[in-house]
Amino acid sequence: MHDGSVVHFRSVPEGYDPHDRMKVEEYIRDRESRGEIVTGLLYVDESAKELHELNATPASALAKVPYASLCPGAETLASMQEDFR
């Protein structure tokens, strides 16, 4: 790197299970104790809801949603802002 430091990239070890939360946490703690910083997709919970379901996003792209559906009108927006005061 520009300051002379070195970055090493490596994949997770053979047999790594991204579905076992406790083992993933153990792996992260082990690497941290060695002075390493672990990044990437390390844990997968397939039972979790999908992000679109959690956020209730529309099925179609926002660019294709009619403006009238996106903008509820000045009165509705004003009442929504009252909740933040």
PyMOL commands that set and color helices and strands:
alter all, ss='L'
color gray80, all
select helices_A, chain A and resi 21-33+51-55+62-64+67-70+74-82
alter helices_A, ss='H'
color red, helices_A
deselect
rebuild
show_as cartoon
